[in-house]
Amino acid sequence: MSTETKEDVVIRLDEELRSVKKSFEVLLLAIEAEGVVVAAEIAERLMGRLERLMRDIKTTYIETIFEKRVSALLEDHQKLTAMKASDRPSADGFIELVGRIERHISSAEREMHLLVPKKMPIVIWFGSNWKKMAVAATAVCIVLAAGTGFRSFATRGKGLSAEYYEGNNFKKLLRKHRDLKIDFELDGRGPIRGVKWDNFSARWTGVLNVPADGDYEFITRSDDGVRLWIDGELLFENWNIHRPAIDKANRTLTAGPHSIKVEWFQARGPAMLKLYWRMPSDAQPRIIEPDYFSPS
């Protein structure tokens, strides 16, 4: 039974990684001294060592991440389960709880992506398969291009027309765009390319395709200002600098198309705008998906 502490494991893995690094430095000399064939055999063995090492590092790192994040994630999951069982769940609490769970998962996902090992037996594979690699690269480009075209076709006629402006009050038009939905959470980046993440404003216009008659609740979670119109009627306005805030309004709507306009401005710091609705058949609010929008 191993008696290694976590600190011992980290030290051992660090030493092993340094050893592999030195071995790769020696490999560069072996290419000149021993020839490509011998160097390729050495490279293959080193890659085996490196892959095993990366697996060990990932395992250790995952345990550390779980200790930090899973307890909080499980706690919020239990709260979500309890909320679903409640007779009168709170929309504000639901949105806040789902947002926290999303941040737990997104943060862990970003960190895990840094640890995906890249299998690089360069000398062997490239030396004997460069033609196959060229064909594969071409095929990948074709598939990606086809996928982009398919996604464009699949989303044609959906979403909202968007205009992005410089300044907090639509000072200068920067770009026109089509956004499939209003679901933004920015930190250090703009909403689209060409728009900085501070000191901008945006306006979305189009058609909201209501699926059935009934009472609908519209909800935004914003940082900073937001305004929402349905059929030309201003439902709510929170047009000032604020931390993440929830605004909502109820309207009775008939099935069919209704005009919609949303405005948002961002002054500084983290930015957020999410547009939800609760349809008559929904227990909880959800982001309005592209299928329910048509651009003007």
Backbone as CSV, one residue per row, in Angstrom:
resi,resn,N_x,N_y,N_z,CA_x,CA_y,CA_z,C_x,C_y,C_z
1,MET,0.843,-1.194,0.000,0.000,0.000,0.000,0.872,1.236,0.000
2,SER,0.637,2.156,-0.890,1.465,3.344,-1.012,1.240,4.279,0.166
3,THR,2.323,4.864,0.670,2.227,5.837,1.767,2.551,7.237,1.284
4,GLU,2.554,7.444,-0.030,2.867,8.759,-0.581,1.783,9.768,-0.214
5,THR,2.219,10.924,0.247,1.276,12.026,0.432,1.095,12.741,-0.902
6,LYS,0.114,13.644,-0.928,-0.114,14.396,-2.166,1.108,15.234,-2.519
7,GLU,1.778,15.782,-1.480,2.985,16.578,-1.740,4.092,15.704,-2.332
8,ASP,4.207,14.462,-1.835,5.209,13.531,-2.372,4.927,13.226,-3.843
9,VAL,3.635,13.038,-4.176,3.263,12.731,-5.552,3.628,13.889,-6.475
10,VAL,3.325,15.112,-6.034,3.636,16.284,-6.858,5.135,16.396,-7.099
11,ILE,5.936,16.190,-6.041,7.399,16.269,-6.177,7.902,15.199,-7.140
12,ARG,7.366,13.962,-6.984,7.813,12.865,-7.856,7.465,13.157,-9.313
13,LEU,6.250,13.627,-9.570,5.851,13.914,-10.939,6.666,15.058,-11.530
14,ASP,6.992,16.045,-10.706,7.806,17.156,-11.191,9.198,16.671,-11.574
15,GLU,9.788,15.804,-10.747,11.113,15.266,-11.057,11.079,14.428,-12.332
16,GLU,10.018,13.608,-12.497,9.893,12.785,-13.689,9.755,13.648,-14.931
17,LEU,8.982,14.727,-14.821,8.804,15.620,-15.960,10.125,16.282,-16.352
18,ARG,10.915,16.677,-15.357,12.227,17.252,-15.644,13.132,16.231,-16.336
19,SER,13.029,14.977,-15.886,13.844,13.917,-16.480,13.475,13.705,-17.949
20,VAL,12.168,13.684,-18.238,11.730,13.512,-19.622,12.192,14.688,-20.472
21,LYS,12.129,15.885,-19.914,12.580,17.072,-20.649,14.062,16.944,-21.017
22,LYS,14.886,16.505,-20.069,16.313,16.329,-20.361,16.522,15.247,-21.421
23,SER,15.691,14.210,-21.371,15.826,13.137,-22.356,15.520,13.635,-23.758
24,PHE,14.558,14.522,-23.883,14.258,15.085,-25.191,15.393,15.976,-25.678
25,GLU,16.060,16.643,-24.753,17.216,17.457,-25.143,18.331,16.559,-25.684
26,VAL,18.513,15.408,-25.033,19.518,14.445,-25.506,19.120,13.883,-26.862
27,LEU,17.821,13.707,-27.086,17.320,13.157,-28.338,17.756,14.017,-29.524
28,LEU,17.768,15.317,-29.349,18.190,16.203,-30.441,19.621,15.907,-30.861
29,LEU,20.464,15.574,-29.865,21.848,15.223,-30.188,21.909,13.850,-30.844
30,ALA,21.029,12.941,-30.416,21.052,11.581,-30.955,20.695,11.561,-32.431
31,ILE,19.877,12.493,-32.880,19.505,12.541,-34.290,20.742,12.728,-35.158
32,GLU,21.643,13.605,-34.690,22.874,13.852,-35.447,23.877,12.707,-35.277
33,ALA,23.979,12.185,-34.040,25.024,11.193,-33.761,24.641,9.788,-34.193
34,GLU,23.364,9.403,-34.033,22.959,8.016,-34.260,22.143,7.828,-35.534
35,GLY,21.638,8.902,-36.091,20.798,8.780,-37.271,19.324,8.789,-36.927
36,VAL,18.508,9.008,-37.943,17.074,9.190,-37.728,16.404,7.921,-37.217
37,VAL,16.816,6.739,-37.732,16.143,5.496,-37.345,16.306,5.237,-35.849
38,VAL,17.543,5.312,-35.352,17.790,5.088,-33.922,17.089,6.165,-33.095
39,ALA,17.183,7.420,-33.555,16.543,8.518,-32.825,15.029,8.332,-32.766
40,ALA,14.456,7.779,-33.859,13.013,7.554,-33.879,12.607,6.533,-32.828
41,GLU,13.426,5.477,-32.662,13.130,4.474,-31.636,13.189,5.087,-30.238
42,ILE,14.190,5.941,-30.024,14.305,6.630,-28.728,13.090,7.531,-28.514
43,ALA,12.674,8.237,-29.571,11.530,9.141,-29.466,10.261,8.384,-29.101
44,GLU,10.094,7.201,-29.678,8.899,6.408,-29.385,8.860,6.013,-27.910
45,ARG,10.009,5.598,-27.370,10.055,5.232,-25.947,9.773,6.448,-25.062
46,LEU,10.350,7.591,-25.455,10.127,8.808,-24.669,8.662,9.233,-24.691
47,MET,8.024,9.078,-25.844,6.619,9.447,-25.928,5.773,8.545,-25.032
48,GLY,6.145,7.274,-24.938,5.439,6.375,-24.019,5.573,6.849,-22.580
49,ARG,6.810,7.229,-22.205,7.024,7.766,-20.854,6.209,9.022,-20.620
50,LEU,6.218,9.911,-21.615,5.536,11.182,-21.464,4.026,10.998,-21.341
51,GLU,3.463,10.092,-22.131,2.024,9.857,-22.061,1.615,9.275,-20.706
52,ARG,2.429,8.326,-20.188,2.127,7.779,-18.860,2.220,8.868,-17.794
53,LEU,3.228,9.720,-17.948,3.414,10.814,-16.992,2.232,11.783,-17.042
54,MET,1.784,12.115,-18.240,0.654,13.038,-18.367,-0.606,12.452,-17.748
55,ARG,-0.793,11.130,-17.891,-1.957,10.498,-17.252,-1.884,10.639,-15.735
56,ASP,-0.679,10.424,-15.182,-0.513,10.567,-13.728,-0.767,12.007,-13.289
57,ILE,-0.249,12.951,-14.074,-0.451,14.367,-13.730,-1.930,14.713,-13.774
58,LYS,-2.621,14.236,-14.811,-4.052,14.510,-14.918,-4.805,13.944,-13.715
59,THR,-4.462,12.706,-13.329,-5.154,12.083,-12.202,-4.974,12.906,-10.940
60,THR,-3.728,13.300,-10.667,-3.446,14.108,-9.479,-4.175,15.441,-9.538
61,TYR,-4.165,16.058,-10.704,-4.797,17.369,-10.855,-6.312,17.258,-10.697
62,ILE,-6.887,16.194,-11.277,-8.337,16.007,-11.179,-8.756,15.853,-9.714
63,GLU,-7.964,15.093,-8.941,-8.298,14.937,-7.529,-8.300,16.282,-6.812
64,THR,-7.317,17.120,-7.156,-7.247,18.440,-6.539,-8.444,19.298,-6.932
65,ILE,-8.793,19.263,-8.228,-9.945,20.026,-8.700,-11.214,19.559,-8.010
66,PHE,-11.369,18.232,-7.893,-12.582,17.700,-7.264,-12.704,18.179,-5.822
67,GLU,-11.579,18.167,-5.112,-11.620,18.612,-3.721,-12.114,20.052,-3.615
68,LYS,-11.689,20.883,-4.571,-12.044,22.297,-4.515,-13.442,22.578,-5.040
69,ARG,-13.864,21.851,-6.097,-15.068,22.240,-6.817,-16.261,21.314,-6.625
70,VAL,-15.995,20.025,-6.480,-17.124,19.095,-6.476,-17.994,19.289,-5.250
71,SER,-17.379,19.597,-4.095,-18.191,19.793,-2.900,-19.164,20.944,-3.100
72,ALA,-18.670,22.066,-3.694,-19.555,23.207,-3.953,-20.596,22.861,-5.007
73,LEU,-20.174,22.103,-6.035,-21.099,21.721,-7.103,-22.197,20.804,-6.556
74,LEU,-21.832,19.830,-5.719,-22.821,18.919,-5.148,-23.786,19.663,-4.228
75,GLU,-23.254,20.622,-3.492,-24.113,21.413,-2.610,-25.164,22.179,-3.403
76,ASP,-24.728,22.811,-4.513,-25.675,23.551,-5.349,-26.635,22.604,-6.057
77,HIS,-26.152,21.407,-6.422,-27.035,20.429,-7.050,-28.145,20.005,-6.087
78,GLN,-27.806,19.820,-4.798,-28.819,19.470,-3.801,-29.836,20.598,-3.645
79,LYS,-29.355,21.837,-3.687,-30.269,22.980,-3.598,-31.210,23.017,-4.801
80,LEU,-30.652,22.690,-5.988,-31.475,22.675,-7.197,-32.549,21.584,-7.098
81,THR,-32.168,20.406,-6.592,-33.132,19.316,-6.426,-34.248,19.716,-5.470
82,ALA,-33.860,20.359,-4.374,-34.857,20.802,-3.400,-35.775,21.871,-4.002
83,MET,-35.205,22.745,-4.813,-36.002,23.802,-5.428,-37.015,23.215,-6.401
84,LYS,-36.595,22.201,-7.177,-37.510,21.567,-8.132,-38.687,20.915,-7.409
85,ALA,-38.436,20.412,-6.191,-39.489,19.743,-5.430,-40.402,20.722,-4.711
86,SER,-40.017,21.987,-4.696,-40.808,22.988,-3.986,-42.101,23.291,-4.733
87,ASP,-43.141,23.608,-3.971,-44.426,23.954,-4.589,-44.370,25.300,-5.300
88,ARG,-43.592,26.233,-4.749,-43.504,27.577,-5.334,-42.037,27.964,-5.497
89,PRO,-41.371,27.392,-6.503,-39.940,27.717,-6.692,-39.759,29.176,-7.096
90,SER,-38.678,29.772,-6.636,-38.373,31.161,-6.946,-37.629,31.253,-8.275
91,ALA,-38.130,32.081,-9.198,-37.466,32.254,-10.487,-36.089,32.889,-10.305
92,ASP,-36.013,33.902,-9.417,-34.725,34.579,-9.184,-33.707,33.601,-8.609
93,GLY,-34.147,32.814,-7.626,-33.234,31.856,-7.018,-32.809,30.779,-7.992
94,PHE,-33.732,30.351,-8.849,-33.414,29.328,-9.845,-32.335,29.819,-10.810
95,ILE,-32.523,31.036,-11.322,-31.554,31.594,-12.275,-30.186,31.744,-11.624
96,GLU,-30.164,32.233,-10.377,-28.891,32.426,-9.681,-28.201,31.084,-9.442
97,LEU,-28.972,30.066,-9.060,-28.409,28.756,-8.764,-27.860,28.094,-10.023
98,VAL,-28.628,28.136,-11.113,-28.159,27.556,-12.373,-26.899,28.273,-12.855
99,GLY,-26.857,29.594,-12.673,-25.662,30.353,-13.060,-24.432,29.904,-12.293
100,ARG,-24.591,29.651,-10.997,-23.451,29.192,-10.192,-22.981,27.821,-10.648
101,ILE,-23.927,26.908,-10.876,-23.553,25.566,-11.330,-22.825,25.646,-12.670
102,GLU,-23.324,26.509,-13.566,-22.678,26.678,-14.874,-21.244,27.171,-14.711
103,ARG,-21.035,28.105,-13.780,-19.676,28.628,-13.566,-18.763,27.556,-12.976
104,HIS,-19.282,26.728,-12.043,-18.469,25.611,-11.505,-17.972,24.729,-12.649
105,ILE,-18.898,24.345,-13.519,-18.561,23.405,-14.590,-17.628,24.049,-15.608
106,SER,-17.924,25.303,-15.993,-17.107,25.987,-17.005,-15.681,26.179,-16.524
107,SER,-15.531,26.542,-15.248,-14.188,26.762,-14.699,-13.386,25.465,-14.689
108,ALA,-14.006,24.377,-14.246,-13.305,23.091,-14.236,-12.979,22.641,-15.652
109,GLU,-13.908,22.894,-16.589,-13.686,22.486,-17.981,-12.488,23.224,-18.577
110,ARG,-12.406,24.538,-18.329,-11.275,25.314,-18.868,-9.948,24.778,-18.329
111,GLU,-9.912,24.479,-17.037,-8.669,23.983,-16.453,-8.309,22.592,-16.975
112,MET,-9.317,21.745,-17.177,-9.041,20.399,-17.673,-8.497,20.423,-19.088
113,HIS,-8.976,21.374,-19.905,-8.500,21.442,-21.288,-7.002,21.715,-21.353
114,LEU,-6.475,22.367,-20.318,-5.041,22.643,-20.307,-4.218,21.376,-20.119
115,LEU,-4.862,20.316,-19.658,-4.128,19.099,-19.327,-4.277,17.994,-20.350
116,VAL,-4.979,18.260,-21.444,-5.136,17.213,-22.452,-3.783,16.966,-23.109
117,PRO,-3.230,15.766,-22.989,-1.903,15.518,-23.563,-1.951,15.459,-25.082
118,LYS,-0.950,16.015,-25.700,-0.843,15.973,-27.159,0.125,14.865,-27.553
119,LYS,-0.353,13.889,-28.271,0.492,12.765,-28.678,1.315,13.191,-29.883
120,MET,2.621,13.255,-29.693,3.464,13.840,-30.733,4.664,12.968,-31.069
121,PRO,4.495,11.747,-31.548,5.659,10.975,-32.021,6.118,11.539,-33.363
122,ILE,6.719,12.705,-33.307,6.952,13.500,-34.516,7.885,12.796,-35.497
123,VAL,9.011,12.306,-34.992,10.016,11.756,-35.902,9.462,10.584,-36.688
124,ILE,8.792,9.647,-35.970,8.281,8.437,-36.634,7.125,8.781,-37.564
125,TRP,6.133,9.426,-37.005,4.869,9.601,-37.752,5.051,10.539,-38.936
126,PHE,5.680,11.674,-38.708,5.820,12.625,-39.801,6.757,12.094,-40.875
127,GLY,7.809,11.397,-40.419,8.772,10.907,-41.395,8.196,9.899,-42.362
128,SER,7.249,9.051,-41.897,6.736,8.000,-42.769,5.326,8.251,-43.278
129,ASN,4.638,9.282,-42.770,3.228,9.466,-43.105,2.891,10.885,-43.544
130,TRP,3.875,11.614,-44.072,3.584,13.008,-44.384,2.526,13.128,-45.467
131,LYS,2.478,12.188,-46.417,1.449,12.244,-47.457,0.065,12.003,-46.850
132,LYS,-0.016,11.010,-45.960,-1.295,10.748,-45.304,-1.735,11.959,-44.494
133,MET,-0.760,12.620,-43.838,-1.096,13.784,-43.031,-1.673,14.894,-43.899
134,ALA,-1.083,15.098,-45.078,-1.578,16.133,-45.980,-3.000,15.832,-46.433
135,VAL,-3.252,14.545,-46.770,-4.609,14.147,-47.182,-5.585,14.340,-46.025
136,ALA,-5.171,13.925,-44.811,-6.055,14.065,-43.648,-6.359,15.525,-43.363
137,ALA,-5.333,16.388,-43.466,-5.550,17.813,-43.220,-6.538,18.397,-44.213
138,THR,-6.411,17.977,-45.482,-7.352,18.445,-46.495,-8.770,17.984,-46.177
139,ALA,-8.904,16.717,-45.750,-10.225,16.179,-45.415,-10.836,16.929,-44.240
140,VAL,-9.998,17.232,-43.245,-10.497,17.982,-42.085,-11.020,19.343,-42.502
141,CYS,-10.255,20.025,-43.379,-10.693,21.344,-43.857,-12.034,21.246,-44.576
142,ILE,-12.196,20.188,-45.410,-13.463,20.014,-46.136,-14.601,19.782,-45.167
143,VAL,-14.367,18.905,-44.156,-15.417,18.610,-43.180,-15.790,19.852,-42.391
144,LEU,-14.778,20.615,-41.971,-15.060,21.836,-41.220,-15.843,22.828,-42.054
145,ALA,-15.449,22.982,-43.319,-16.169,23.902,-44.198,-17.611,23.451,-44.395
146,ALA,-17.784,22.135,-44.578,-19.139,21.608,-44.749,-19.953,21.806,-43.487
147,GLY,-19.315,21.595,-42.315,-20.024,21.784,-41.053,-20.452,23.219,-40.858
148,THR,-19.563,24.155,-41.225,-19.906,25.571,-41.111,-21.082,25.899,-42.013
149,GLY,-21.047,25.366,-43.230,-22.154,25.618,-44.147,-23.452,25.020,-43.645
150,PHE,-23.386,23.819,-43.059,-24.586,23.178,-42.535,-25.165,23.982,-41.385
151,ARG,-24.281,24.444,-40.463,-24.779,25.230,-39.336,-25.419,26.509,-39.829
152,SER,-24.815,27.146,-40.841,-25.385,28.366,-41.395,-26.751,28.099,-41.996
153,PHE,-26.880,26.965,-42.720,-28.166,26.616,-43.324,-29.199,26.309,-42.239
154,ALA,-28.776,25.573,-41.196,-29.704,25.158,-40.156,-30.245,26.337,-39.358
155,THR,-29.463,27.420,-39.265,-29.901,28.566,-38.461,-30.406,29.720,-39.314
156,ARG,-30.534,29.488,-40.631,-31.012,30.551,-41.513,-32.429,30.956,-41.118
157,GLY,-32.667,32.267,-41.044,-33.992,32.752,-40.700,-34.287,32.740,-39.218
158,LYS,-33.279,32.438,-38.387,-33.471,32.415,-36.944,-32.630,33.506,-36.288
159,GLY,-32.955,33.835,-35.052,-32.191,34.827,-34.317,-32.749,36.224,-34.481
160,LEU,-31.973,37.199,-34.007,-32.382,38.595,-34.021,-31.343,39.440,-34.747
161,SER,-31.793,40.533,-35.351,-30.872,41.503,-35.951,-30.236,42.318,-34.829
162,ALA,-28.908,42.419,-34.853,-28.191,43.108,-33.782,-27.378,44.258,-34.347
163,GLU,-27.311,45.330,-33.587,-26.455,46.477,-33.904,-25.619,46.787,-32.670
164,TYR,-24.312,46.891,-32.870,-23.396,47.178,-31.772,-22.797,48.570,-31.969
165,TYR,-22.795,49.349,-30.901,-22.381,50.742,-30.957,-21.246,51.020,-29.981
166,GLU,-20.470,52.012,-30.319,-19.482,52.546,-29.382,-20.191,53.484,-28.424
167,GLY,-19.801,53.438,-27.151,-20.409,54.327,-26.168,-21.630,53.705,-25.517
168,ASN,-22.018,54.284,-24.381,-23.101,53.724,-23.588,-24.485,54.088,-24.099
169,ASN,-24.570,54.980,-25.094,-25.888,55.424,-25.551,-25.942,55.488,-27.078
170,PHE,-25.463,54.411,-27.733,-25.589,54.256,-29.187,-24.927,55.423,-29.930
171,LYS,-23.682,55.693,-29.535,-22.968,56.853,-30.074,-22.560,56.651,-31.527
172,LYS,-21.918,55.531,-31.825,-21.381,55.302,-33.171,-21.547,53.830,-33.525
173,LEU,-22.208,53.560,-34.651,-22.435,52.170,-35.073,-21.110,51.514,-35.435
174,LEU,-20.827,50.368,-34.798,-19.598,49.626,-35.059,-19.838,48.445,-35.994
175,ARG,-20.849,47.639,-35.698,-21.097,46.448,-36.512,-22.562,46.075,-36.479
176,LYS,-23.023,45.502,-37.588,-24.316,44.842,-37.628,-24.073,43.341,-37.628
177,HIS,-24.977,42.604,-37.029,-24.740,41.190,-36.797,-26.076,40.481,-36.686
178,ARG,-26.073,39.156,-36.755,-27.260,38.367,-36.426,-26.905,37.468,-35.262
179,ASP,-27.566,37.668,-34.140,-27.335,36.855,-32.949,-28.471,35.860,-32.798
180,LEU,-28.130,34.602,-32.603,-29.146,33.565,-32.502,-29.964,33.690,-31.225
181,LYS,-29.338,34.128,-30.150,-30.053,34.332,-28.897,-29.307,35.365,-28.066
182,ILE,-29.928,35.832,-27.012,-29.314,36.825,-26.131,-28.876,36.096,-24.870
183,ASP,-27.632,35.714,-24.856,-27.076,34.901,-23.770,-25.593,35.221,-23.664
184,PHE,-25.277,36.358,-23.034,-23.908,36.861,-22.971,-23.446,36.927,-21.524
185,GLU,-22.223,36.464,-21.299,-21.536,36.639,-20.022,-20.068,36.871,-20.340
186,LEU,-19.637,38.126,-20.264,-18.334,38.526,-20.769,-17.402,38.885,-19.615
187,ASP,-16.152,38.556,-19.769,-15.137,38.951,-18.799,-13.812,39.063,-19.547
188,GLY,-13.495,40.254,-19.990,-12.243,40.474,-20.698,-12.342,40.319,-22.197
189,ARG,-13.551,40.114,-22.747,-13.702,39.996,-24.193,-15.007,40.661,-24.606
190,GLY,-15.071,41.079,-25.857,-16.263,41.727,-26.356,-17.351,40.737,-26.737
191,PRO,-18.570,41.210,-26.980,-19.666,40.308,-27.353,-19.475,39.672,-28.723
192,ILE,-18.868,40.416,-29.668,-18.520,39.888,-30.982,-17.197,40.516,-31.392
193,ARG,-16.590,39.977,-32.439,-15.320,40.496,-32.915,-15.507,41.939,-33.395
194,GLY,-14.570,42.797,-33.020,-14.631,44.194,-33.437,-15.313,45.097,-32.440
195,VAL,-15.803,44.547,-31.336,-16.450,45.342,-30.300,-15.729,45.084,-28.985
196,LYS,-15.214,46.132,-28.356,-14.511,45.983,-27.090,-15.510,45.662,-25.984
197,TRP,-15.000,45.103,-24.896,-15.901,44.617,-23.852,-16.285,45.700,-22.862
198,ASP,-15.733,46.899,-22.967,-16.138,48.033,-22.147,-16.692,49.134,-23.031
199,ASN,-17.620,49.894,-22.475,-18.118,51.111,-23.125,-18.734,50.827,-24.494
200,PHE,-19.747,49.962,-24.512,-20.484,49.706,-25.751,-21.969,49.610,-25.437
201,SER,-22.776,49.686,-26.471,-24.221,49.469,-26.346,-24.674,48.620,-27.519
202,ALA,-25.812,47.963,-27.341,-26.303,47.040,-28.362,-27.824,47.104,-28.423
203,ARG,-28.334,46.832,-29.623,-29.792,46.817,-29.827,-30.158,45.609,-30.680
204,TRP,-31.139,44.837,-30.225,-31.634,43.691,-30.987,-33.087,43.946,-31.385
205,THR,-33.409,43.662,-32.634,-34.778,43.806,-33.106,-35.153,42.577,-33.920
206,GLY,-36.443,42.292,-33.962,-36.895,41.156,-34.743,-38.280,40.722,-34.320
207,VAL,-38.562,39.461,-34.557,-39.880,38.898,-34.295,-39.748,37.768,-33.283
208,LEU,-40.634,37.780,-32.298,-40.743,36.698,-31.329,-41.933,35.841,-31.740
209,ASN,-41.669,34.589,-32.070,-42.725,33.678,-32.526,-43.277,32.902,-31.339
210,VAL,-44.428,33.343,-30.852,-45.042,32.760,-29.658,-45.768,31.472,-30.041
211,PRO,-45.485,30.350,-29.375,-46.038,29.058,-29.811,-47.504,28.824,-29.427
212,ALA,-47.985,29.493,-28.378,-49.352,29.213,-27.920,-49.885,30.407,-27.134
213,ASP,-51.209,30.542,-27.109,-51.830,31.583,-26.289,-51.511,31.344,-24.823
214,GLY,-51.364,32.441,-24.071,-51.161,32.260,-22.640,-50.398,33.404,-22.011
215,ASP,-50.123,33.247,-20.722,-49.369,34.237,-19.947,-47.884,33.891,-20.008
216,TYR,-47.078,34.871,-20.384,-45.634,34.691,-20.524,-44.908,35.634,-19.568
217,GLU,-43.872,35.103,-18.928,-43.013,35.923,-18.070,-41.684,36.126,-18.774
218,PHE,-41.264,37.377,-18.889,-39.978,37.723,-19.508,-39.032,38.184,-18.411
219,ILE,-37.794,37.673,-18.480,-36.808,37.917,-17.428,-35.464,38.232,-18.077
220,THR,-34.785,39.247,-17.577,-33.399,39.484,-17.985,-32.513,39.467,-16.750
221,ARG,-31.310,39.014,-16.970,-30.249,39.131,-15.960,-29.173,39.981,-16.599
222,SER,-28.929,41.171,-16.038,-28.116,42.152,-16.763,-27.061,42.796,-15.877
223,ASP,-26.018,43.237,-16.538,-24.940,44.045,-15.965,-24.257,44.697,-17.174
224,ASP,-24.551,45.918,-17.600,-25.270,46.962,-16.871,-26.713,47.113,-17.399
225,GLY,-27.025,48.290,-18.046,-28.394,48.666,-18.321,-29.109,47.804,-19.344
226,VAL,-30.453,47.692,-19.181,-31.259,46.879,-20.090,-32.642,47.494,-20.244
227,ARG,-33.225,47.330,-21.455,-34.613,47.707,-21.730,-35.220,46.635,-22.626
228,LEU,-36.515,46.363,-22.445,-37.188,45.340,-23.233,-38.559,45.838,-23.688
229,TRP,-38.811,45.695,-25.011,-40.105,46.028,-25.583,-40.706,44.782,-26.243
230,ILE,-42.024,44.604,-26.105,-42.779,43.605,-26.857,-43.931,44.336,-27.539
231,ASP,-44.056,44.171,-28.844,-45.102,44.858,-29.619,-45.087,46.359,-29.381
232,GLY,-43.891,46.933,-29.268,-43.749,48.366,-29.086,-44.005,48.864,-27.679
233,GLU,-44.362,47.987,-26.755,-44.643,48.382,-25.366,-43.422,48.096,-24.499
234,LEU,-42.967,49.104,-23.782,-41.819,48.943,-22.887,-42.248,48.128,-21.667
235,LEU,-41.683,46.920,-21.538,-42.042,46.061,-20.409,-41.283,46.430,-19.145
236,PHE,-39.999,46.713,-19.287,-39.239,47.199,-18.131,-37.980,47.911,-18.611
237,GLU,-37.440,48.728,-17.711,-36.242,49.529,-18.006,-35.403,49.616,-16.739
238,ASN,-34.169,49.187,-16.840,-33.202,49.317,-15.745,-31.928,49.889,-16.364
239,TRP,-32.037,51.150,-16.790,-31.019,51.779,-17.633,-30.022,52.545,-16.779
240,ASN,-29.214,51.805,-16.019,-28.171,52.433,-15.198,-27.060,51.417,-14.964
241,ILE,-25.961,51.882,-14.411,-24.841,50.997,-14.095,-25.187,50.220,-12.834
242,HIS,-25.102,48.902,-12.902,-25.421,48.089,-11.736,-24.704,46.740,-11.823
243,ARG,-24.623,46.098,-10.697,-24.138,44.729,-10.641,-25.227,43.810,-11.210
244,PRO,-24.915,42.495,-11.404,-25.925,41.609,-11.981,-27.282,41.759,-11.289
245,ALA,-28.292,42.083,-12.090,-29.627,42.343,-11.561,-30.658,41.618,-12.409
246,ILE,-31.773,41.270,-11.794,-32.855,40.575,-12.481,-34.042,41.517,-12.635
247,ASP,-34.568,41.621,-13.860,-35.780,42.384,-14.138,-36.763,41.455,-14.837
248,LYS,-38.055,41.640,-14.553,-39.030,40.742,-15.161,-40.379,41.421,-15.297
249,ALA,-41.174,40.884,-16.220,-42.524,41.386,-16.463,-43.355,40.276,-17.060
250,ASN,-44.661,40.337,-16.828,-45.593,39.343,-17.371,-46.480,39.976,-18.433
251,ARG,-46.745,39.206,-19.503,-47.657,39.673,-20.540,-48.463,38.492,-21.070
252,THR,-49.735,38.741,-21.365,-50.577,37.750,-22.018,-50.433,37.928,-23.527
253,LEU,-50.051,36.848,-24.218,-49.779,36.922,-25.648,-50.576,35.860,-26.393
254,THR,-50.910,36.186,-27.626,-51.561,35.214,-28.500,-50.501,34.483,-29.318
255,ALA,-50.825,33.295,-29.776,-49.900,32.542,-30.609,-49.635,33.300,-31.902
256,GLY,-48.379,33.293,-32.346,-48.024,33.967,-33.583,-46.898,34.959,-33.379
257,PRO,-46.606,35.776,-34.408,-45.466,36.693,-34.341,-45.768,37.961,-33.535
258,HIS,-44.773,38.388,-32.780,-44.838,39.631,-32.015,-43.486,40.330,-32.157
259,SER,-43.498,41.631,-32.318,-42.231,42.353,-32.443,-41.533,42.405,-31.085
260,ILE,-40.199,42.381,-31.127,-39.402,42.449,-29.906,-38.210,43.367,-30.135
261,LYS,-37.880,44.131,-29.107,-36.672,44.964,-29.148,-36.024,44.921,-27.770
262,VAL,-34.705,44.738,-27.769,-33.930,44.697,-26.532,-32.750,45.642,-26.681
263,GLU,-32.487,46.438,-25.649,-31.319,47.315,-25.643,-30.489,47.038,-24.397
264,TRP,-29.174,47.192,-24.557,-28.219,46.877,-23.486,-27.052,47.831,-23.586
265,PHE,-26.550,48.283,-22.443,-25.265,48.988,-22.473,-24.359,48.430,-21.393
266,GLN,-23.055,48.491,-21.676,-22.025,48.023,-20.766,-21.040,49.154,-20.549
267,ALA,-20.833,49.519,-19.290,-19.916,50.613,-18.968,-18.496,50.094,-18.743
268,ARG,-18.320,49.290,-17.723,-16.979,48.785,-17.405,-17.100,47.535,-16.547
269,GLY,-15.994,46.775,-16.475,-15.968,45.567,-15.668,-16.716,44.420,-16.335
270,PRO,-16.989,43.349,-15.582,-17.712,42.205,-16.146,-19.057,42.619,-16.724
271,ALA,-19.468,41.960,-17.806,-20.704,42.313,-18.502,-21.577,41.082,-18.655
272,MET,-22.898,41.289,-18.603,-23.814,40.163,-18.711,-25.155,40.631,-19.252
273,LEU,-25.728,39.837,-20.151,-27.128,39.994,-20.526,-27.660,38.638,-20.966
274,LYS,-28.698,38.181,-20.285,-29.355,36.920,-20.611,-30.850,37.176,-20.651
275,LEU,-31.504,36.732,-21.729,-32.935,36.928,-21.908,-33.649,35.579,-21.778
276,TYR,-34.496,35.473,-20.741,-35.257,34.256,-20.469,-36.748,34.522,-20.702
277,TRP,-37.487,33.446,-20.799,-38.933,33.535,-20.664,-39.445,32.274,-19.987
278,ARG,-40.629,32.412,-19.404,-41.321,31.262,-18.843,-42.636,31.134,-19.604
279,MET,-42.738,30.079,-20.417,-43.959,29.848,-21.173,-45.026,29.249,-20.252
280,PRO,-46.290,29.252,-20.669,-47.363,28.736,-19.797,-47.115,27.312,-19.309
281,SER,-46.426,26.500,-20.100,-46.203,25.098,-19.714,-44.911,24.892,-18.930
282,ASP,-44.130,25.952,-18.704,-42.822,25.814,-18.064,-42.925,25.958,-16.550
283,ALA,-42.167,25.104,-15.830,-42.060,25.261,-14.377,-41.005,26.300,-14.023
284,GLN,-39.970,26.428,-14.874,-38.868,27.347,-14.615,-38.558,28.147,-15.871
285,PRO,-37.991,29.340,-15.704,-37.603,30.131,-16.883,-36.477,29.451,-17.652
286,ARG,-36.376,29.783,-18.934,-35.275,29.279,-19.752,-34.903,30.329,-20.789
287,ILE,-33.645,30.261,-21.257,-33.180,31.164,-22.304,-34.084,31.008,-23.530
288,ILE,-34.447,32.134,-24.154,-35.245,32.061,-25.382,-34.341,31.578,-26.507
289,GLU,-34.676,30.443,-27.079,-33.838,29.789,-28.071,-34.064,30.377,-29.472
290,PRO,-33.121,30.162,-30.407,-33.200,30.763,-31.748,-34.468,30.403,-32.514
291,ASP,-35.044,29.215,-32.262,-36.234,28.788,-32.991,-37.408,29.751,-32.820
292,TYR,-37.398,30.505,-31.733,-38.522,31.410,-31.449,-38.269,32.834,-31.959
293,PHE,-37.108,33.079,-32.560,-36.767,34.405,-33.075,-36.692,34.398,-34.602
294,SER,-37.047,35.531,-35.191,-36.788,35.799,-36.613,-36.219,37.203,-36.707
295,PRO,-35.134,37.392,-37.487,-34.545,38.725,-37.575,-35.412,39.674,-38.391
296,SER,-35.340,40.952,-38.065,-36.098,41.943,-38.835,-35.338,42.263,-40.092
